[in-house]
Each structure stands twice: as C-alpha cells, then as structure tokens.
C-alpha cells in the first residue's frame, strides 16, 4: 500500500530490534535517528502540524520503524507532562508502536498486552486529534491485531499535505 511521508528527514538506515541490532546502551544507536528541531511552544492540538518531531514520528510509524517511533515520541510525551490529555494519547501511540514491534518479533502475548494498554489511551480522544481520525485509526489497529487485515496500520494525518507518496512492496 501507499505510505505517506510528512517530512523530508531521512528514514533510519536500519530498524532497531532489541537483541538483534546493537546494544541499547550504545550512543551510536540513537545516532541513526536524525536530530530534529524542537518547538518553541509546548506541543499540542493547536500546533501539532508545526512539530517536525511529531511529523517524523508519524513517518517512522508508517514505515514500521516501531522502536524509533517510540524514541521520537517519548520526548513529546515527556514535554506534555505525561498526564495531560495530549500526553496520554501520545503514550497510547508509543504503546501501539511497541505492540507492533513485539508482534513483528512473534511475541504475541507482549503485543496483545501493549495493544490492550495503548488502544484505550488512543481512544481517550475522539474525532480528529493531532490530525488523526481516531475512529478510522483504531478500527485499522483492531482489524490488524485481530488478523482481519494483514496490511500494517498507518497514520494518516488530516489537515496537512504529504511530502510525497512512496510505494512499499
């Protein structure tokens, strides 16, 4: 399926998988994710489209860089106070990315547990939130995790144009 890109930042040259790629204590591990500019204001529903960090995290998610998605979003989650409605939503996306990582590793129990934690946090919002159609996204996640569809879920942002359309085979 077509995968959307919202930034021009290069995707990492490899996907980090714990135990299969370099040590999690390695400084070089983080260097495969480009430096991203910080926003001057606190990230939130009114300015998400100006956050290169958020848009890049969506790119990472859409291209199955699950661990990298978590790393990039964690800074936003911490910056939004961990318990604000935006932080809870971001934490849900982080947990969904972790569930998808576990799923790709064949760790179904861990995947199911993380999905069960993440989906309610994503569903804590409704309508369009941070550019995401919550109903559409959660339906796609549920269909994927139940085995109803095999295409990896992706985040489609409404209210912002894509950089380009790229086919993944």
C-alpha positions as CSV (number, residue, x, y, z in Angstrom):
1,X,0.0,0.0,0.0
2,X,1.0,3.6,-0.4
3,X,2.8,5.0,2.6
4,X,2.6,8.7,3.4
5,X,5.5,10.9,4.3
6,X,5.1,14.2,6.2
7,X,8.8,15.2,6.5
8,X,11.9,15.3,4.3
9,X,14.0,13.9,7.2
10,X,15.7,10.7,6.1
11,X,14.4,7.4,7.4
12,X,16.9,5.5,9.5
13,X,19.2,3.1,7.6
14,X,18.1,0.2,9.8
15,X,15.3,-0.8,12.2
16,X,16.5,-1.2,15.8
17,X,15.4,-4.5,17.3
18,X,16.5,-5.3,20.8
19,X,18.8,-8.2,21.0
20,X,19.3,-8.2,17.2
21,X,20.9,-4.9,16.5
22,X,23.5,-3.0,18.5
23,X,23.3,-2.7,22.3
24,X,20.6,-0.4,23.8
25,X,23.4,1.3,25.8
26,X,25.3,2.3,22.7
27,X,25.5,6.0,21.8
28,X,25.5,5.1,18.1
29,X,22.1,3.5,18.5
30,X,20.5,7.0,18.8
31,X,22.6,8.4,16.0
32,X,20.6,6.5,13.4
33,X,17.7,8.9,14.1
34,X,18.4,12.4,12.8
35,X,18.4,15.4,15.1
36,X,15.0,17.1,15.0
37,X,14.3,20.7,15.7
38,X,12.5,21.5,18.9
39,X,9.3,23.6,19.0
40,X,9.4,26.8,20.9
41,X,5.9,26.1,22.4
42,X,4.6,23.1,24.2
43,X,3.4,20.5,21.7
44,X,-0.4,20.1,21.5
45,X,-3.6,20.1,19.5
46,X,-3.2,23.6,18.2
47,X,0.3,23.3,16.8
48,X,1.0,19.6,16.0
49,X,1.4,20.4,12.3
50,X,4.4,22.6,13.2
51,X,6.3,19.8,15.1
52,X,8.9,18.2,13.0
53,X,9.3,15.6,15.8
54,X,5.7,14.6,15.7
55,X,5.5,14.5,11.9
56,X,8.7,12.5,11.7
57,X,7.4,10.1,14.3
58,X,4.4,9.5,12.0
59,X,6.7,8.9,9.1
60,X,8.6,6.3,11.3
61,X,5.3,4.7,12.3
62,X,4.1,4.5,8.7
63,X,7.4,2.7,7.6
64,X,7.4,0.2,10.5
65,X,10.3,1.8,12.5
66,X,8.5,0.9,15.7
67,X,11.4,1.3,18.2
68,X,12.4,4.6,16.5
69,X,8.8,5.9,16.7
70,X,8.8,5.3,20.5
71,X,12.2,7.1,20.9
72,X,11.0,10.2,18.9
73,X,7.6,10.3,20.6
74,X,8.9,9.8,24.1
75,X,10.4,13.3,24.1
76,X,7.0,14.8,23.1
77,X,5.2,12.7,25.8
78,X,7.6,13.9,28.5
79,X,7.3,17.5,27.3
80,X,3.5,17.4,27.5
81,X,3.6,16.5,31.2
82,X,2.9,12.7,31.0
83,X,-0.7,13.1,32.3
84,X,-2.3,15.7,30.1
85,X,-4.8,14.5,27.5
86,X,-2.3,15.0,24.8
87,X,0.4,13.1,26.8
88,X,-2.0,10.2,27.4
89,X,-2.8,10.0,23.7
90,X,0.9,10.1,22.7
91,X,1.7,7.4,25.3
92,X,-1.0,5.3,23.6
93,X,0.7,5.7,20.2
94,X,4.0,4.7,21.9
95,X,2.4,1.6,23.3
96,X,0.8,0.7,20.0
97,X,4.3,1.1,18.3
98,X,5.7,-1.2,21.0
99,X,2.9,-3.7,20.4
100,X,3.6,-3.7,16.7
101,X,7.3,-4.3,17.4
102,X,6.5,-7.2,19.7
103,X,4.1,-8.5,17.0
104,X,6.9,-8.3,14.4
105,X,9.1,-10.4,16.7
106,X,6.4,-13.0,17.2
107,X,5.9,-12.1,20.8
108,X,2.1,-12.3,20.7
109,X,1.4,-12.1,24.5
110,X,3.6,-8.9,24.8
111,X,2.0,-7.5,21.7
112,X,-1.5,-8.1,23.0
113,X,-0.8,-6.6,26.4
114,X,0.7,-3.4,24.9
115,X,-2.2,-3.1,22.5
116,X,-4.6,-3.5,25.3
117,X,-2.9,-0.7,27.2
118,X,-2.4,1.6,24.2
119,X,-5.8,1.4,22.4
120,X,-7.8,2.9,25.3
121,X,-5.3,5.8,25.5
122,X,-5.7,6.5,21.8
123,X,-9.5,6.2,22.2
124,X,-9.3,8.8,25.1
125,X,-9.7,11.3,22.2
126,X,-12.4,11.4,19.5
127,X,-13.0,12.9,16.1
128,X,-9.8,14.4,14.7
129,X,-7.0,14.7,17.3
130,X,-3.4,15.7,16.3
131,X,-4.5,15.2,12.7
132,X,-5.6,11.6,13.3
133,X,-9.1,10.4,12.6
134,X,-9.4,8.4,15.8
135,X,-12.2,6.1,14.7
136,X,-10.5,5.2,11.4
137,X,-7.1,4.6,13.1
138,X,-8.4,2.5,16.0
139,X,-10.6,0.4,13.6
140,X,-7.5,-0.2,11.4
141,X,-5.5,-1.2,14.5
142,X,-8.2,-3.6,15.8
143,X,-8.5,-5.2,12.3
144,X,-4.7,-5.7,12.1
145,X,-4.3,-7.1,15.6
146,X,-7.3,-9.4,15.2
147,X,-5.8,-10.8,12.0
148,X,-8.7,-9.4,9.9
149,X,-6.3,-7.4,7.7
150,X,-2.6,-8.1,7.0
151,X,-1.5,-4.6,5.8
152,X,0.4,-2.8,8.6
153,X,-1.6,0.1,10.1
154,X,-0.6,3.6,9.2
155,X,-1.3,7.0,10.5
156,X,-2.9,9.4,8.0
157,X,-2.8,13.0,9.1
158,X,-5.7,15.2,8.1
159,X,-5.2,18.9,7.6
160,X,-1.6,18.6,6.3
161,X,-0.2,17.7,2.9
162,X,2.2,14.8,2.4
163,X,5.8,15.3,1.2
164,X,5.4,12.5,-1.3
165,X,3.8,9.2,-1.9
166,X,6.0,6.1,-1.8
167,X,5.1,2.5,-2.5
168,X,6.2,-0.2,-0.1
169,X,6.3,-3.7,-1.5
